[in-house]
Amino acid sequence: MAGKKTVLISAYTAGANIEEYRFLKVTGDYTLAHASAGSYAVGVSEGTAKAGERIDVMHLGIAEVIVGTGGVSAGGAVESDANGKAVALDEGIALGIALESGAVGDIISILIKG
């Protein structure tokens, strides 16, 4: 694992239960939830939170993300699946570049696209 390198991080309110290592999307005024398939993400969760709690979100840097179905290859662009996990870019929005390969459930480092 390349490791995490934070450039920009902010705190938000969880609009739903949030798990660590997930892409997050805006769901309301400064509230976030797991990104959905093909959606834009504002960053990656830096911990867990229940709805209404505060959560740190990495917006820019090298983040750690959990891999979804199908795995990803080092150097490949990634997008979010339906649960905020990283999958190989297909028809969605490129959210980052995988810095290492990973299979389902692996936690890998990605360079977040700003």
Backbone as numpy.savetxt, mean C-alpha at the origin, in Angstrom:
# Nx Ny Nz CAx CAy CAz Cx Cy Cz
14.92 -8.36 1.88 14.08 -7.19 1.88 14.96 -5.95 1.88
14.65 -5.00 1.01 15.42 -3.78 0.87 15.29 -2.89 2.10
14.18 -3.00 2.79 13.97 -2.19 3.98 13.18 -0.95 3.69
12.69 -0.34 4.74 11.83 0.83 4.63 12.65 2.10 4.72
12.32 3.08 3.89 12.97 4.39 3.91 11.88 5.44 3.74
11.51 6.09 4.82 10.41 7.05 4.81 10.89 8.42 4.38
10.17 9.01 3.42 10.43 10.38 2.99 9.31 11.29 3.48
8.06 10.83 3.38 6.91 11.63 3.79 5.87 10.72 4.44
5.47 11.07 5.66 4.47 10.30 6.40 3.50 11.27 7.06
2.21 10.91 7.12 1.18 11.73 7.76 0.24 10.83 8.54
-0.49 11.43 9.48 -1.48 10.68 10.26 -2.88 11.04 9.78
-3.75 10.02 9.71 -5.13 10.17 9.28 -6.03 9.39 10.22
-7.33 9.52 10.02 -8.31 8.72 10.75 -8.72 7.55 9.87
-8.76 6.37 10.47 -9.21 5.18 9.73 -10.72 5.26 9.55
-11.16 5.16 8.29 -12.60 5.16 8.00 -13.18 3.76 8.10
-12.30 2.77 8.22 -12.66 1.35 8.37 -11.49 0.68 9.06
-11.61 -0.57 9.43 -10.48 -1.28 10.02 -9.37 -1.39 8.98
-8.15 -1.07 9.39 -7.00 -1.06 8.48 -5.93 -2.01 9.01
-5.39 -2.80 8.09 -4.30 -3.70 8.41 -2.98 -3.10 7.94
-1.89 -3.56 8.53 -0.56 -3.07 8.18 -0.15 -3.55 6.78
0.74 -2.79 6.16 1.34 -3.13 4.85 0.33 -3.09 3.71
-0.66 -2.21 3.76 -1.70 -2.14 2.72 -1.71 -0.77 2.05
-2.03 -0.77 0.75 -2.31 0.48 0.06 -3.61 1.05 0.61
-3.66 2.38 0.76 -4.85 3.03 1.31 -5.39 4.09 0.36
-6.73 4.24 0.38 -7.39 5.26 -0.43 -8.18 6.19 0.48
-8.48 7.38 -0.02 -9.29 8.35 0.71 -10.75 7.95 0.61
-11.45 7.96 1.76 -12.88 7.61 1.78 -13.75 8.76 2.28
-13.14 9.82 2.77 -13.87 10.97 3.29 -12.86 12.03 3.68
-13.28 13.05 4.40 -12.37 14.11 4.83 -11.32 13.54 5.78
-10.11 13.36 5.26 -8.98 12.82 6.02 -9.26 11.46 6.63
-10.13 10.67 6.01 -10.34 9.29 6.45 -9.91 8.35 5.33
-9.37 7.20 5.72 -8.81 6.26 4.77 -9.32 4.85 5.01
-9.21 4.02 3.97 -9.53 2.59 4.03 -8.62 1.88 3.04
-8.62 0.55 3.06 -7.82 -0.21 2.10 -8.20 0.22 0.68
-7.20 0.36 -0.17 -7.45 0.67 -1.58 -8.17 -0.51 -2.21
-8.91 -0.24 -3.26 -9.59 -1.30 -3.99 -8.89 -1.54 -5.32
-9.25 -2.61 -5.98 -8.61 -2.98 -7.24 -8.71 -1.84 -8.24
-7.57 -1.47 -8.81 -7.53 -0.45 -9.83 -7.65 0.98 -9.34
-7.79 1.18 -8.03 -7.97 2.54 -7.51 -6.63 3.21 -7.23
-6.68 4.52 -7.12 -5.51 5.29 -6.74 -5.32 5.15 -5.24
-4.08 5.15 -4.79 -3.78 5.07 -3.36 -2.99 6.31 -2.95
-3.21 6.76 -1.71 -2.47 7.91 -1.20 -1.22 7.48 -0.44
-1.09 6.19 -0.19 0.08 5.71 0.52 -0.12 4.31 1.06
0.76 3.94 2.00 0.78 2.59 2.58 0.65 2.70 4.10
-0.17 1.83 4.68 -0.40 1.83 6.13 0.87 1.46 6.89
1.09 2.19 7.97 2.25 1.98 8.83 1.80 1.44 10.18
1.00 0.41 10.16 0.47 -0.18 11.38 -0.97 -0.58 11.15
-1.68 -0.87 12.24 -3.09 -1.25 12.15 -3.93 -0.22 12.90
-5.20 -0.14 12.53 -6.12 0.76 13.23 -7.54 0.27 13.03
-8.35 0.49 14.05 -9.78 0.23 13.93 -10.44 1.52 13.44
-11.62 1.40 12.86 -12.35 2.57 12.38 -12.42 3.63 13.47
-12.08 4.86 13.12 -12.10 5.97 14.07 -10.76 6.25 14.73
-9.83 5.29 14.69 -8.51 5.49 15.28 -7.58 6.19 14.28
-6.47 6.71 14.79 -5.47 7.36 13.94 -4.52 6.32 13.38
-4.04 6.58 12.15 -3.09 5.68 11.49 -2.07 6.50 10.72
-0.80 6.11 10.82 0.25 6.74 10.03 0.26 6.13 8.63
0.47 6.99 7.64 0.47 6.57 6.24 1.73 7.11 5.57
2.50 6.21 4.93 3.68 6.63 4.19 3.23 7.03 2.78
3.53 8.27 2.41 3.15 8.79 1.10 4.27 8.66 0.07
5.49 8.72 0.53 6.63 8.75 -0.38 7.80 8.06 0.28
8.48 7.20 -0.47 9.64 6.50 0.04 9.62 5.04 -0.38
10.38 4.23 0.34 10.39 2.78 0.12 9.56 2.17 1.23
8.41 1.61 0.84 7.46 1.07 1.81 7.46 -0.45 1.76
6.98 -1.04 2.84 6.78 -2.49 2.89 5.31 -2.76 2.66
5.01 -3.65 1.68 3.63 -3.96 1.29 3.46 -5.47 1.20
2.29 -5.95 1.60 1.99 -7.38 1.49 1.54 -7.70 0.07
1.96 -8.84 -0.43 1.68 -9.25 -1.80 0.37 -10.03 -1.87
-0.43 -9.74 -2.89 -1.69 -10.43 -3.12 -1.53 -11.57 -4.12
-2.65 -12.08 -4.60 -2.70 -13.20 -5.53 -1.90 -12.95 -6.79
-1.13 -13.94 -7.19 -0.36 -13.85 -8.43 1.09 -13.45 -8.24
1.40 -12.85 -7.11 2.77 -12.46 -6.85 3.22 -11.28 -7.70
4.43 -10.80 -7.43 5.01 -9.69 -8.18 6.48 -10.00 -8.46
7.01 -9.36 -9.49 8.42 -9.55 -9.86 9.20 -8.27 -9.60
10.43 -8.41 -9.18 11.31 -7.26 -8.95 11.39 -6.43 -10.22
11.25 -5.12 -10.08 11.32 -4.20 -11.20 10.00 -3.96 -11.88
8.98 -4.74 -11.51 7.67 -4.59 -12.12 6.81 -3.57 -11.40
5.92 -2.91 -12.16 4.97 -1.98 -11.56 3.90 -2.75 -10.81
3.41 -2.18 -9.70 2.37 -2.82 -8.90 1.16 -1.91 -8.77
0.01 -2.55 -8.59 -1.25 -1.86 -8.30 -1.87 -2.54 -7.09
-3.01 -2.04 -6.66 -3.72 -2.62 -5.53 -4.72 -3.67 -6.00
-4.89 -4.72 -5.18 -5.99 -5.64 -5.41 -7.19 -5.13 -4.61
-8.24 -5.91 -4.48 -9.46 -5.49 -3.78 -9.27 -5.28 -2.29
-8.12 -5.74 -1.73 -7.87 -5.63 -0.29 -6.65 -4.79 0.06
-6.18 -3.96 -0.88 -5.04 -3.10 -0.62 -3.70 -3.79 -0.72
-3.66 -5.03 -1.21 -2.40 -5.76 -1.36 -1.79 -5.47 -2.72
-0.46 -5.60 -2.81 0.25 -5.35 -4.07 0.11 -6.54 -5.02
-0.24 -6.23 -6.26 -0.28 -7.23 -7.33 0.37 -6.62 -8.56
0.79 -7.47 -9.49 1.41 -6.99 -10.72 0.42 -6.09 -11.47
0.91 -4.98 -12.00 0.07 -4.04 -12.74 -0.57 -4.73 -13.93
-1.89 -4.58 -14.04 -2.62 -5.15 -15.16 -3.33 -4.03 -15.90
-4.46 -3.58 -15.35 -5.22 -2.51 -15.99 -5.52 -1.36 -15.04
-4.95 -1.38 -13.85 -5.22 -0.35 -12.86 -4.24 0.80 -12.94
-3.93 1.37 -11.80 -3.03 2.51 -11.69 -1.74 2.05 -11.04
-0.60 2.36 -11.66 0.70 2.00 -11.10 0.93 2.80 -9.82
1.04 2.09 -8.70 1.23 2.74 -7.40 2.68 2.70 -6.94
3.49 1.85 -7.57 4.89 1.75 -7.18 5.61 0.73 -8.02
6.90 0.58 -7.73 7.76 -0.37 -8.41 8.28 -1.36 -7.37
8.11 -2.66 -7.64 8.61 -3.69 -6.72 10.13 -3.69 -6.74
10.74 -3.64 -5.59 12.20 -3.68 -5.48 12.70 -5.10 -5.28
11.75 -6.02 -5.09 12.07 -7.43 -4.95 10.85 -8.25 -5.35
11.08 -9.50 -5.68 9.98 -10.39 -6.05 9.30 -10.93 -4.80
8.03 -11.30 -4.94 7.31 -11.85 -3.80 6.11 -12.67 -4.23
5.77 -13.65 -3.41 4.59 -14.50 -3.62 3.50 -14.06 -2.66
2.32 -14.62 -2.81 1.17 -14.28 -1.97 1.55 -14.33 -0.49
1.25 -13.26 0.23 1.50 -13.19 1.66 2.87 -12.67 2.06
3.81 -12.60 1.09 5.14 -12.04 1.38 5.02 -10.54 1.61
5.91 -10.01 2.41 6.01 -8.57 2.60 7.28 -8.14 1.86
7.08 -7.26 0.87 8.20 -6.83 0.03 8.35 -5.31 0.09
9.48 -4.83 -0.38 9.73 -3.40 -0.45 9.33 -2.90 -1.84
8.65 -1.76 -1.85 8.30 -1.11 -3.11 8.68 0.37 -3.02
9.01 0.94 -4.16 9.23 2.38 -4.25 7.87 2.98 -4.61
7.33 3.78 -3.69 6.02 4.40 -3.94 6.18 5.46 -5.00
5.31 5.40 -6.01 5.31 6.44 -7.05 4.60 7.66 -6.51
5.25 8.81 -6.60 4.65 10.05 -6.10 3.90 10.80 -7.16
